[in-house]
Amino acid sequence: MATASKPGPGDNRPLSPHLLHWRWHLAMATSIIHRLSGVAISIGMFFLAAWFVSAAIGPDAYAAFQRVAAHPLGLVVLFGFTFAVIYHMLNGIRHLCWDGGIGFGVRTVQATSVLVLLVSIALTALVWAAAWFYRGAAL
C-alpha cells in the first residue's frame, strides 16, 4: 500500500497558488485569450459547417442561413469568430518563435503581447471593412 512521504529538508518547494493570487500581467492575459480563442474557433466551426451544409441543401436553406447570419447577434458571432481566428493565428506564430527559443526576454514578451493584440484588432477591423465595402459594391 502506498503511503504519502513526509517532505524532507530539501523539499520546501512552494505550492502553485490559485489564479486569484497572481498579479495579472499582459502575457498571462494573452495566454488565457489564446486558449479561449481556440475554444471559440472550435465552436465557430459549427457555424461554418452550417453555412456549407445550407449551401449544399439549396437556395431556401441558404437564404435561411443568410437571415440568421445577417441578424445582429449573428454578426457579433461572425465578428468574434474572425477575431478569434486572426488572434489565434498571430499568437500561434509567437508561440512558434518561442518553440525556436526566440523572444523569451521580458520586454520582448510584453512587446509581442501588445503587438499581437493590436494587430489582431486591426486585421479584424480591416477584414470587416473590406467585407462591408465589397458587400456594398456588390449591391
NORWO-V928635 format. One line per field, one symbol per residue. phi: phi as a letter, one per 40 degrees, with the letter a starting at -180 (. if undefined). Layout:
BEGIN
phi->???
END
This chain:
BEGIN
phi->.cbcccccccbcccccccdcccccbccccccccccccccccccccccccccccccccicccccccccccccdccccccccccccccccccccccccccccgbgccdccccccccccccccccccccccccccccccccc
END
